[in-house]
Amino acid sequence: METKLELKIKAFEYILYKLKQWNNDFKENEKTRLLTKKQHLALLFIVCMANKDDDRTIIFSIFDNFFALEEGIIEKDIWDNYNDIVMPETLPSRYEGIPYNIINDSIDHLKSLNKRIIHHPEKSLIDFTKGHLSWLIFTESKTQKIATEHLIHEKSVYANSNMDKNLIFG
Protein backbone atom coordinates (compact mmCIF):
# COMPACT_ATOMS: atom_id res chain seq x y z
CA MET A 1 0.00 0.00 0.00
CA GLU A 2 1.38 3.36 -0.99
CA THR A 3 1.42 6.30 1.37
CA LYS A 4 -0.57 9.43 0.62
CA LEU A 5 2.67 11.22 -0.31
CA GLU A 6 3.70 8.44 -2.71
CA LEU A 7 0.29 8.60 -4.39
CA LYS A 8 0.56 12.40 -4.63
CA ILE A 9 4.01 12.12 -6.23
CA LYS A 10 2.80 9.48 -8.72
CA ALA A 11 -0.17 11.69 -9.67
CA PHE A 12 2.17 14.67 -10.10
CA GLU A 13 4.53 12.59 -12.26
CA TYR A 14 1.55 11.74 -14.48
CA ILE A 15 0.67 15.45 -14.73
CA LEU A 16 4.31 16.18 -15.62
CA TYR A 17 4.12 13.57 -18.35
CA LYS A 18 0.94 15.15 -19.76
CA LEU A 19 2.47 18.64 -19.56
CA LYS A 20 5.60 17.40 -21.32
CA GLN A 21 3.42 15.87 -24.05
CA TRP A 22 1.56 19.16 -24.43
CA ASN A 23 4.84 21.08 -24.50
CA ASN A 24 6.27 18.74 -27.16
CA ASP A 25 3.11 18.88 -29.28
CA PHE A 26 3.07 22.67 -29.20
CA LYS A 27 4.66 23.87 -32.40
CA GLU A 28 4.05 27.43 -33.43
CA ASN A 29 7.43 28.60 -34.66
CA GLU A 30 8.73 28.03 -31.16
CA LYS A 31 11.19 25.50 -29.86
CA THR A 32 10.07 23.22 -27.10
CA ARG A 33 11.32 24.69 -23.84
CA LEU A 34 12.05 22.93 -20.61
CA LEU A 35 9.65 23.99 -17.91
CA THR A 36 10.99 25.13 -14.55
CA LYS A 37 10.07 23.88 -11.10
CA LYS A 38 7.98 26.98 -10.46
CA GLN A 39 6.19 26.59 -13.81
CA HIS A 40 5.42 22.96 -12.96
CA LEU A 41 3.99 23.95 -9.59
CA ALA A 42 1.96 26.85 -10.96
CA LEU A 43 0.60 24.59 -13.70
CA LEU A 44 -0.27 21.94 -11.10
CA PHE A 45 -2.47 24.47 -9.35
CA ILE A 46 -3.98 25.62 -12.66
CA VAL A 47 -4.72 22.00 -13.65
CA CYS A 48 -6.43 21.38 -10.31
CA MET A 49 -8.52 24.55 -10.61
CA ALA A 50 -9.62 23.69 -14.17
CA ASN A 51 -11.87 20.98 -12.77
CA LYS A 52 -15.53 21.48 -11.97
CA ASP A 53 -16.58 21.30 -8.30
CA ASP A 54 -17.25 17.54 -8.15
CA ASP A 55 -13.95 16.70 -9.80
CA ARG A 56 -12.13 19.27 -7.67
CA THR A 57 -13.15 17.36 -4.57
CA ILE A 58 -11.36 14.32 -5.99
CA ILE A 59 -8.23 16.12 -7.24
CA PHE A 60 -7.91 18.18 -4.04
CA SER A 61 -8.19 15.01 -1.96
CA ILE A 62 -4.82 14.08 -3.50
CA PHE A 63 -3.23 17.54 -3.75
CA ASP A 64 -4.34 18.79 -0.36
CA ASN A 65 -1.47 20.87 0.95
CA PHE A 66 -1.55 24.19 -0.94
CA PHE A 67 0.02 27.27 0.58
CA ALA A 68 -0.15 30.95 -0.40
CA LEU A 69 3.52 31.85 -0.71
CA GLU A 70 5.57 34.49 -2.47
CA GLU A 71 6.12 31.86 -5.21
CA GLY A 72 2.35 31.78 -5.77
CA ILE A 73 -0.01 29.02 -4.74
CA ILE A 74 2.24 26.02 -4.15
CA GLU A 75 1.50 22.40 -3.22
CA LYS A 76 3.95 22.18 -0.32
CA ASP A 77 4.48 18.40 -0.36
CA ILE A 78 5.39 18.52 -4.06
CA TRP A 79 7.58 21.59 -3.50
CA ASP A 80 9.45 19.88 -0.63
CA ASN A 81 9.95 16.61 -2.56
CA TYR A 82 10.49 18.06 -6.04
CA ASN A 83 14.11 16.91 -6.33
CA ASP A 84 13.02 13.30 -5.76
CA ILE A 85 10.36 13.44 -8.47
CA VAL A 86 11.13 11.79 -11.79
CA MET A 87 10.25 13.54 -15.05
CA PRO A 88 8.78 10.60 -16.94
CA GLU A 89 10.02 10.04 -20.50
CA THR A 90 7.25 7.54 -21.19
CA LEU A 91 3.75 7.06 -19.88
CA PRO A 92 4.14 6.17 -16.21
CA SER A 93 2.71 2.90 -14.93
CA ARG A 94 -0.88 3.17 -13.80
CA TYR A 95 -1.46 3.46 -10.08
CA GLU A 96 -4.68 2.82 -8.26
CA GLY A 97 -6.13 5.96 -6.76
CA ILE A 98 -4.99 8.41 -9.45
CA PRO A 99 -7.92 10.08 -11.25
CA TYR A 100 -6.48 9.82 -14.77
CA ASN A 101 -9.69 10.87 -16.52
CA ILE A 102 -10.06 13.96 -14.35
CA ILE A 103 -6.44 14.99 -14.99
CA ASN A 104 -6.79 14.37 -18.74
CA ASP A 105 -10.07 16.30 -18.93
CA SER A 106 -8.58 19.19 -16.98
CA ILE A 107 -5.52 19.47 -19.23
CA ASP A 108 -7.65 19.14 -22.38
CA HIS A 109 -9.92 21.90 -21.05
CA LEU A 110 -6.93 24.19 -20.45
CA LYS A 111 -5.65 23.54 -23.97
CA SER A 112 -9.06 24.46 -25.38
CA LEU A 113 -9.02 27.74 -23.45
CA ASN A 114 -5.49 28.69 -24.45
CA LYS A 115 -2.95 26.23 -25.80
CA ARG A 116 -0.17 28.74 -25.16
CA ILE A 117 -0.49 28.61 -21.36
CA ILE A 118 2.18 25.91 -21.39
CA HIS A 119 4.72 28.41 -22.76
CA HIS A 120 4.01 31.36 -20.54
CA PRO A 121 6.94 32.60 -18.50
CA GLU A 122 7.33 31.51 -14.91
CA LYS A 123 6.45 34.97 -13.58
CA SER A 124 3.20 35.10 -15.61
CA LEU A 125 2.04 31.74 -14.29
CA ILE A 126 2.96 32.62 -10.71
CA ASP A 127 1.22 36.00 -10.96
CA PHE A 128 -1.86 34.29 -12.34
CA THR A 129 -2.04 31.98 -9.29
CA LYS A 130 -1.63 35.05 -7.08
CA GLY A 131 -4.72 36.54 -8.69
CA HIS A 132 -6.90 33.98 -6.94
CA LEU A 133 -8.91 35.07 -3.95
CA SER A 134 -7.42 32.20 -1.93
CA TRP A 135 -3.91 33.62 -2.38
CA LEU A 136 -5.07 37.07 -1.29
CA ILE A 137 -6.86 35.71 1.78
CA PHE A 138 -4.34 33.13 2.93
CA THR A 139 -1.13 35.17 2.46
CA GLU A 140 -2.43 37.20 5.38
CA SER A 141 -3.12 34.18 7.61
CA LYS A 142 -0.61 32.88 10.16
CA THR A 143 0.01 29.53 8.50
CA GLN A 144 -0.61 30.53 4.87
CA LYS A 145 -2.11 27.06 4.34
CA ILE A 146 -5.13 27.28 2.07
CA ALA A 147 -8.15 25.34 3.27
CA THR A 148 -8.95 22.60 0.75
CA GLU A 149 -12.68 23.34 1.03
CA HIS A 150 -11.96 26.92 0.01
CA LEU A 151 -10.16 25.77 -3.17
CA ILE A 152 -12.89 23.28 -4.04
CA HIS A 153 -15.53 26.01 -4.01
CA GLU A 154 -13.51 28.99 -5.24
CA LYS A 155 -14.67 30.41 -8.57
CA SER A 156 -12.12 29.85 -11.29
CA VAL A 157 -11.82 31.15 -14.81
CA TYR A 158 -10.34 27.78 -15.77
CA ALA A 159 -13.45 25.79 -14.92
CA ASN A 160 -15.79 28.06 -16.90
CA SER A 161 -16.06 26.66 -20.42
CA ASN A 162 -17.84 29.84 -21.57
CA MET A 163 -14.89 32.04 -20.60
CA ASP A 164 -13.47 34.25 -23.32
CA LYS A 165 -10.22 32.51 -24.27
CA ASN A 166 -8.43 35.84 -24.66
CA LEU A 167 -8.98 36.66 -20.99
CA ILE A 168 -6.71 33.78 -19.99
CA PHE A 169 -3.20 34.90 -20.82
CA GLY A 170 -4.40 36.74 -23.91
RALINUR-V314556 format. One record per residue. N is the residue number from 1. RES is the residue in one letter. PHI is phi as a letter, one per 20 degrees, with the letter a starting at -180 (NA if undefined). Layout:
N_RES_PHI / N_RES_PHI
This chain:
1_M_NA / 2_E_e / 3_T_f / 4_K_g / 5_L_f / 6_E_f / 7_L_f / 8_K_f / 9_I_f / 10_K_f / 11_A_f / 12_F_f / 13_E_f / 14_Y_f / 15_I_f / 16_L_g / 17_Y_f / 18_K_f / 19_L_f / 20_K_f / 21_Q_g / 22_W_g / 23_N_g / 24_N_f / 25_D_f / 26_F_f / 27_K_c / 28_E_b / 29_N_l / 30_E_c / 31_K_f / 32_T_f / 33_R_d / 34_L_f / 35_L_e / 36_T_e / 37_K_g / 38_K_f / 39_Q_f / 40_H_g / 41_L_f / 42_A_f / 43_L_f / 44_L_g / 45_F_f / 46_I_f / 47_V_f / 48_C_f / 49_M_f / 50_A_f / 51_N_e / 52_K_f / 53_D_g / 54_D_f / 55_D_f / 56_R_f / 57_T_g / 58_I_f / 59_I_f / 60_F_f / 61_S_f / 62_I_e / 63_F_e / 64_D_c / 65_N_c / 66_F_e / 67_F_c / 68_A_e / 69_L_d / 70_E_g / 71_E_f / 72_G_o / 73_I_e / 74_I_c / 75_E_e / 76_K_f / 77_D_f / 78_I_f / 79_W_g / 80_D_f / 81_N_d / 82_Y_g / 83_N_f / 84_D_e / 85_I_e / 86_V_e / 87_M_f / 88_P_f / 89_E_e / 90_T_c / 91_L_g / 92_P_f / 93_S_g / 94_R_f / 95_Y_c / 96_E_f / 97_G_o / 98_I_e / 99_P_e / 100_Y_g / 101_N_f / 102_I_f / 103_I_f / 104_N_f / 105_D_f / 106_S_f / 107_I_f / 108_D_f / 109_H_f / 110_L_f / 111_K_g / 112_S_f / 113_L_f / 114_N_a / 115_K_f / 116_R_e / 117_I_g / 118_I_g / 119_H_d / 120_H_f / 121_P_g / 122_E_g / 123_K_f / 124_S_f / 125_L_f / 126_I_f / 127_D_f / 128_F_f / 129_T_f / 130_K_f / 131_G_f / 132_H_f / 133_L_g / 134_S_f / 135_W_f / 136_L_f / 137_I_f / 138_F_e / 139_T_f / 140_E_e / 141_S_e / 142_K_f / 143_T_e / 144_Q_m / 145_K_f / 146_I_e / 147_A_f / 148_T_g / 149_E_g / 150_H_f / 151_L_f / 152_I_g / 153_H_d / 154_E_f / 155_K_f / 156_S_b / 157_V_f / 158_Y_f / 159_A_e / 160_N_e / 161_S_f / 162_N_e / 163_M_f / 164_D_f / 165_K_g / 166_N_f / 167_L_f / 168_I_e / 169_F_m / 170_G_l
